[in-house]
Amino acid sequence: MKLLPILCAIVLISAQAWADEDRFADTKIESQTLAPGISMLTGQGGNIGVSAGDDGLLIIDDQYAPLAERISAKLAELHPPSQGKPRFIINTHHHGDHTGGNIHFAQDGTVFAHDNVRMNMQSNEVAAAAWPMVTFDKGIQFHFNGDTIKVFHGGIGHTDGDAMVYFEQANVLHMGDLFFKDRFPFVDLNHGGSVREYLHRVEEALTLVNEQTQIIPGHGDMADKQDLARFALMLGQSLEWAESHRGETLEQWRKRQLPETLAGWEWGFITKERWLETLWNEMQEH
C-alpha cells in the first residue's frame, strides 16, 4: 500500500526534471569577444564574464545548473588547456540564474562572493556544494591573466550581497543585476534590496567608467556609459514620481499609472505593473 505514494513521488520528480530540461532544450551559449582574453557569454540567465589566458580561466556568474555542461563546452573553445574548468568563479549575487552552475564548476574551481551571498544561499536551502568557499565584505582583487580584477561591494542595491567586477587594464565592468540594460530592474526587497540604494550603486558605477568602458549588464546586450546613464535617469524619474505620491494606496497608484516618460522599459519579468508595485513597497519600507 505504501508503494503508490512512492511511485507518485518518482513520477513528479521525473516530470519536474523533464520540464527543466525542456525549458533549456533550445538554449545555446554564445560568446562575444570584448578584449583580448575577455569575453561575455550569453544563454539563459545572467550574462557571464570570462577571463581566459596564461593563468587559466576565471568566470563571473554561471547561469542555470542545466546549462553548466554547455557553458563548459564554450569555455573549452575559448581556452582549450582548461578543458572548460575555471580556476575561479565570482558570483555577483545569490540568485539561481547567476549561481545555478556553482555545483558543477566548484568541483574544479573556487567560488568567491560577498558574505551575504553565502548566507542567502544557506537560508534559501541551496545545496551546500553551491555555496561560495571564499567570501568578502567590501571587496577582493585578483591579479590574473595580466589584469587587475577588482571585485567590490558598495552596499545594498539589487540584493544585500551585490558585487561589481572591474577589469582595470581592459576597462570592462561587469555589473551583475545592478544593471538591466533598457529594462526595469528586479529589485529583491525580500533579500535586502532597495530602489534608492540601487540608484546609488549605479551612480557610483558611473563615476568609475568612461566613454570607452565596456559594460556587461546582468541582463541585456553589451552596454556603455551612455546606456548606464539612461538607466540611472529612469531610476531617478521612477523614484521622483513615487515620492510625489507617497502616502497614497497601491490602488490609487494603479489608477494613476506610471508616467509616459517611463514607457518602453517594461519586459516579460518586470512589467509596468510590477515596477509600480516595487516602488510602492519601497515607499512603505523607507
C-alpha positions as CSV (number, residue, x, y, z in Angstrom):
1,M,0.0,0.0,0.0
2,K,3.0,2.3,0.6
3,L,4.2,1.7,-3.0
4,L,1.7,4.1,-4.7
5,P,2.9,7.3,-2.9
6,I,6.5,6.4,-3.7
7,L,5.7,5.9,-7.3
8,C,3.8,9.1,-7.4
9,A,6.7,11.0,-5.9
10,I,9.1,9.4,-8.5
11,V,6.8,10.5,-11.3
12,L,6.6,14.0,-10.0
13,I,10.3,14.3,-9.7
14,S,10.9,12.9,-13.2
15,A,8.3,15.2,-14.6
16,Q,10.0,18.2,-13.0
17,A,13.4,17.2,-14.3
18,W,11.9,16.8,-17.8
19,A,10.3,20.2,-17.6
20,D,13.5,21.8,-16.5
21,E,15.4,20.1,-19.3
22,D,12.8,21.0,-21.9
23,R,12.9,24.7,-20.7
24,F,16.6,24.8,-21.7
25,A,16.4,22.5,-24.7
26,D,16.9,25.2,-27.3
27,T,19.3,27.4,-25.3
28,K,22.7,28.0,-27.0
29,I,25.7,29.5,-25.3
30,E,27.1,32.3,-27.4
31,S,30.4,34.1,-27.0
32,Q,31.2,37.8,-27.6
33,T,34.8,38.9,-27.5
34,L,35.3,42.3,-25.7
35,A,39.1,42.5,-25.4
36,P,42.0,40.0,-25.8
37,G,41.2,37.2,-23.4
38,I,38.0,38.7,-22.2
39,S,34.5,37.6,-23.3
40,M,30.8,37.7,-22.5
41,L,28.8,34.5,-22.7
42,T,25.0,34.6,-23.1
43,G,22.5,31.8,-22.9
44,Q,19.6,31.9,-20.4
45,G,20.0,33.7,-17.2
46,G,22.6,36.3,-16.2
47,N,25.4,37.3,-18.6
48,I,28.7,35.6,-17.8
49,G,32.1,37.4,-17.9
50,V,35.2,35.4,-18.8
51,S,38.9,35.9,-18.4
52,A,41.0,33.4,-20.4
53,G,44.7,33.4,-20.6
54,D,48.0,32.0,-19.3
55,D,46.8,31.8,-15.8
56,G,43.7,29.9,-16.8
57,L,40.0,30.7,-16.6
58,L,38.0,33.0,-14.4
59,I,34.3,33.4,-14.8
60,I,31.7,35.8,-13.4
61,D,28.4,34.1,-12.7
62,D,27.4,30.8,-14.3
63,Q,23.6,30.8,-15.2
64,Y,21.3,27.9,-14.5
65,A,22.5,24.4,-13.4
66,P,21.2,22.5,-16.5
67,L,23.3,24.8,-18.8
68,A,26.6,24.0,-17.0
69,E,27.9,21.4,-19.5
70,R,27.1,23.7,-22.4
71,I,28.9,26.6,-20.7
72,S,31.9,24.3,-20.0
73,A,32.0,23.4,-23.7
74,K,32.0,27.0,-24.8
75,L,34.7,27.8,-22.2
76,A,36.8,25.0,-23.6
77,E,36.6,26.6,-27.0
78,L,37.8,29.9,-25.6
79,H,40.6,28.2,-23.6
80,P,41.4,24.7,-24.7
81,P,44.0,24.0,-22.0
82,S,41.5,24.5,-19.2
83,Q,39.0,21.9,-20.7
84,G,36.3,24.3,-19.7
85,K,37.1,24.2,-16.0
86,P,37.6,27.7,-14.4
87,R,40.0,28.2,-11.5
88,F,37.9,30.9,-10.1
89,I,34.2,31.7,-10.1
90,I,32.8,35.0,-8.9
91,N,29.1,35.3,-8.0
92,T,27.7,38.8,-8.3
93,H,24.8,37.8,-6.0
94,H,22.9,34.7,-4.9
95,H,20.0,34.3,-7.4
96,G,19.9,30.9,-9.2
97,D,20.0,32.3,-12.7
98,H,23.5,33.5,-11.8
99,T,24.7,30.8,-9.5
100,G,23.0,27.6,-10.6
101,G,26.2,26.3,-12.2
102,N,28.2,26.6,-9.0
103,I,27.7,23.0,-8.1
104,H,29.3,21.9,-11.4
105,F,32.1,24.5,-11.5
106,A,33.0,24.3,-7.9
107,Q,34.2,20.7,-8.4
108,D,37.4,22.1,-10.0
109,G,37.4,25.8,-9.1
110,T,36.8,28.1,-6.1
111,V,33.7,30.2,-5.8
112,F,34.0,33.8,-4.4
113,A,31.2,36.1,-3.4
114,H,30.0,38.6,-0.8
115,D,29.4,37.3,2.7
116,N,25.6,37.7,2.3
117,V,25.6,35.6,-0.9
118,R,26.6,32.6,1.2
119,M,24.1,33.5,4.0
120,N,21.3,33.9,1.5
121,M,22.1,30.5,-0.1
122,Q,22.1,28.9,3.3
123,S,18.8,30.4,4.3
124,N,17.2,29.5,0.9
125,E,18.3,25.9,1.5
126,V,20.5,25.8,-1.6
127,A,22.8,22.7,-1.7
128,A,25.9,23.3,0.3
129,A,28.1,22.3,-2.7
130,A,27.0,25.6,-4.4
131,W,27.9,27.9,-1.5
132,P,30.9,30.2,-2.1
133,M,34.0,28.9,-0.4
134,V,35.6,32.3,-0.1
135,T,33.6,35.4,1.0
136,F,34.4,39.0,1.4
137,D,32.9,42.2,2.9
138,K,34.0,45.2,0.9
139,G,35.9,43.5,-1.9
140,I,38.7,41.4,-3.2
141,Q,41.3,41.7,-6.0
142,F,42.6,39.1,-8.5
143,H,45.8,39.6,-10.3
144,F,45.1,37.3,-13.2
145,N,45.9,37.0,-16.9
146,G,47.8,40.2,-16.9
147,D,45.0,42.3,-15.5
148,T,43.9,43.6,-12.1
149,I,40.4,42.4,-11.5
150,K,38.7,44.4,-8.7
151,V,35.6,42.9,-7.1
152,F,33.7,45.3,-4.8
153,H,30.5,45.6,-2.8
154,G,29.3,49.2,-2.5
155,G,26.3,48.4,-0.4
156,I,22.8,47.1,-0.8
157,G,21.0,47.5,-4.2
158,H,19.6,44.6,-6.2
159,T,20.1,42.5,-3.0
160,D,22.1,42.8,0.1
161,G,25.1,41.0,-1.4
162,D,25.8,42.5,-4.8
163,A,29.3,42.8,-6.3
164,M,30.6,44.5,-9.4
165,V,33.7,43.4,-11.1
166,Y,36.1,45.7,-12.9
167,F,38.9,44.6,-15.3
168,E,41.2,47.6,-14.8
169,Q,43.5,47.2,-17.8
170,A,40.8,46.0,-20.2
171,N,38.4,48.7,-18.9
172,V,35.5,46.3,-18.7
173,L,32.9,46.4,-15.9
174,H,30.5,43.5,-15.1
175,M,27.7,44.9,-13.0
176,G,25.6,41.8,-12.3
177,D,22.0,42.7,-11.7
178,L,22.8,46.2,-10.7
179,F,22.2,46.9,-14.4
180,F,19.4,45.6,-16.6
181,K,20.1,47.2,-20.0
182,D,17.0,49.0,-21.4
183,R,14.7,47.3,-18.8
184,F,13.1,47.9,-15.5
185,P,15.3,46.1,-12.9
186,F,14.3,43.4,-10.5
187,V,14.9,44.8,-7.0
188,D,14.7,42.0,-4.5
189,L,13.2,43.8,-1.5
190,N,12.9,40.4,0.3
191,H,16.7,40.0,0.3
192,G,17.8,43.4,1.4
193,G,17.3,45.2,-2.0
194,S,16.3,48.9,-2.2
195,V,15.4,51.0,-5.2
196,R,17.0,54.1,-3.7
197,E,20.2,52.3,-2.9
198,Y,20.2,50.6,-6.3
199,L,20.3,54.1,-7.9
200,H,23.2,55.0,-5.6
201,R,25.1,51.9,-6.8
202,V,24.5,52.9,-10.4
203,E,25.6,56.4,-9.7
204,E,28.8,55.1,-8.2
205,A,29.4,52.9,-11.2
206,L,29.1,56.0,-13.5
207,T,32.0,57.6,-11.6
208,L,34.1,54.5,-12.4
209,V,33.6,54.3,-16.1
210,N,34.4,56.5,-19.1
211,E,33.3,56.6,-22.7
212,Q,35.5,53.7,-23.7
213,T,34.3,51.4,-20.9
214,Q,32.5,48.2,-22.0
215,I,29.8,47.4,-19.5
216,I,28.4,43.9,-19.1
217,P,24.8,44.1,-17.6
218,G,23.3,41.3,-15.6
219,H,20.7,41.0,-18.4
220,G,20.6,42.5,-21.9
221,D,23.2,43.4,-24.6
222,M,26.6,44.9,-24.1
223,A,26.4,48.5,-23.0
224,D,28.4,51.7,-22.5
225,K,28.4,54.7,-20.2
226,Q,25.6,56.4,-22.2
227,D,23.3,53.3,-21.7
228,L,24.1,53.3,-18.0
229,A,23.3,57.0,-17.7
230,R,19.9,56.4,-19.3
231,F,19.2,53.7,-16.9
232,A,20.1,55.9,-13.9
233,L,17.8,58.6,-15.3
234,M,15.0,56.1,-15.5
235,L,15.6,55.1,-11.9
236,G,15.7,58.7,-10.7
237,Q,12.5,59.6,-12.6
238,S,10.8,56.5,-11.1
239,L,11.7,57.5,-7.5
240,E,10.7,61.1,-8.0
241,W,7.3,60.0,-9.2
242,A,7.0,57.6,-6.3
243,E,8.0,60.2,-3.7
244,S,5.4,62.6,-5.1
245,H,2.6,60.1,-4.4
246,R,3.9,58.8,-1.1
247,G,1.0,58.1,1.3
248,E,-1.4,57.0,-1.3
249,T,-2.7,53.5,-1.5
250,L,-1.5,50.9,-4.0
251,E,-4.9,51.0,-5.7
252,Q,-4.6,54.8,-6.1
253,W,-1.2,54.3,-7.7
254,R,-2.6,51.7,-10.1
255,K,-5.3,54.2,-11.2
256,R,-2.6,56.9,-11.8
257,Q,-0.2,54.5,-13.6
258,L,3.4,55.3,-14.3
259,P,4.2,58.4,-16.4
260,E,4.8,58.2,-20.1
261,T,8.4,59.1,-19.6
262,L,8.9,55.6,-18.3
263,A,7.2,53.9,-21.2
264,G,9.3,51.3,-23.1
265,W,11.2,49.9,-20.1
266,E,8.9,47.1,-19.2
267,W,9.6,43.5,-20.2
268,G,8.3,40.0,-19.5
269,F,9.6,39.7,-16.0
270,I,9.2,43.2,-14.7
271,T,6.1,44.8,-16.3
272,K,4.9,48.3,-15.6
273,E,2.6,47.0,-13.0
274,R,5.3,45.0,-11.2
275,W,7.7,48.0,-11.2
276,L,4.9,50.2,-9.8
277,E,4.3,47.7,-7.0
278,T,8.1,47.6,-6.3
279,L,8.2,51.4,-6.0
280,W,5.1,51.4,-3.8
281,N,6.6,48.8,-1.5
282,E,9.8,50.8,-1.3
283,M,7.9,53.8,-0.1
284,Q,6.3,51.8,2.7
285,E,9.6,50.4,3.9
286,H,11.6,53.6,3.8
